[in-house]
């Protein structure tokens, strides 16, 4: 999986936002707000991480058990699919 190149992540104050650039500004209205964990996962998706990569990195970075990590990753993946920001 990979985030479309027309979306970038920026830190604004204490939060993270995903904004469209280029042609996507015509089709995508608004911004996506992410917490620190969401920004971490977004960065991994920009590099082309798959579901298992995301789970493993989440387990390494945060104190969470595998079932919770899997559920959270599945929810996050669904959110980015629903936002239509994956290639």
C-alpha positions as CSV (number, residue, x, y, z in Angstrom):
1,X,0.0,0.0,0.0
2,X,1.2,3.5,-0.7
3,X,-0.2,7.0,-0.1
4,X,-0.9,8.9,-3.3
5,X,1.9,11.3,-4.0
6,X,-0.6,14.3,-4.1
7,X,-1.1,14.1,-0.3
8,X,1.4,15.4,2.3
9,X,1.6,15.3,6.0
10,X,2.3,18.4,8.0
11,X,2.6,19.1,11.7
12,X,0.5,22.1,12.8
13,X,0.9,23.1,16.4
14,X,0.3,19.9,18.4
15,X,-1.5,18.0,15.7
16,X,-0.9,16.5,12.3
17,X,-2.8,17.2,9.1
18,X,-2.9,15.5,5.7
19,X,-3.5,18.0,2.9
20,X,-3.9,17.6,-0.9
21,X,-1.4,19.2,-3.3
22,X,-1.4,19.5,-7.0
23,X,-4.4,18.1,-8.9
24,X,-5.8,16.6,-5.8
25,X,-6.8,20.1,-4.5
26,X,-9.5,20.1,-7.1
27,X,-11.0,16.7,-6.1
28,X,-10.4,16.6,-2.3
29,X,-12.1,19.0,0.0
30,X,-10.7,19.6,3.5
31,X,-7.9,18.0,5.5
32,X,-7.4,14.9,7.5
33,X,-6.4,15.3,11.1
34,X,-4.2,12.6,12.7
35,X,-2.8,12.0,16.1
36,X,0.9,11.1,16.6
37,X,0.2,7.4,16.0
38,X,-1.7,8.1,12.8
39,X,1.1,10.3,11.6
40,X,3.6,7.5,12.3
41,X,1.5,5.1,10.3
42,X,0.9,7.6,7.5
43,X,4.7,8.0,7.2
44,X,5.1,4.3,6.8
45,X,2.4,4.1,4.2
46,X,4.2,6.9,2.3
47,X,7.1,4.4,2.1
48,X,4.9,1.6,0.8
49,X,4.4,-0.4,4.0
50,X,1.9,-3.3,3.9
51,X,-0.4,-4.4,6.7
52,X,2.1,-6.7,8.4
53,X,4.8,-4.0,8.2
54,X,2.4,-1.6,9.9
55,X,1.6,-4.1,12.6
56,X,5.2,-4.9,13.3
57,X,6.3,-1.3,13.5
58,X,3.4,-0.4,15.7
59,X,4.4,-3.2,18.1
60,X,8.0,-2.0,18.1
61,X,7.1,1.7,18.7
62,X,4.2,1.5,21.1
63,X,3.3,-0.6,24.2
64,X,0.4,-2.4,22.6
65,X,-0.4,-6.1,22.2
66,X,-0.8,-7.8,18.8
67,X,-4.6,-8.2,18.8
68,X,-5.0,-4.5,19.6
69,X,-2.4,-3.5,17.0
70,X,-4.1,-5.6,14.3
71,X,-7.5,-4.1,15.1
72,X,-6.1,-0.5,15.1
73,X,-4.2,-1.0,11.9
74,X,-7.3,-2.5,10.2
75,X,-9.3,0.6,11.3
76,X,-6.6,3.0,10.1
77,X,-6.3,1.2,6.7
78,X,-10.0,1.4,6.3
79,X,-10.0,5.1,7.1
80,X,-7.3,5.9,4.5
81,X,-9.2,3.8,1.9
82,X,-12.4,5.6,2.7
83,X,-10.6,8.9,2.2
84,X,-9.3,7.7,-1.1
85,X,-5.7,8.6,-0.5
86,X,-4.1,5.2,-1.3
87,X,-2.7,4.4,-4.7
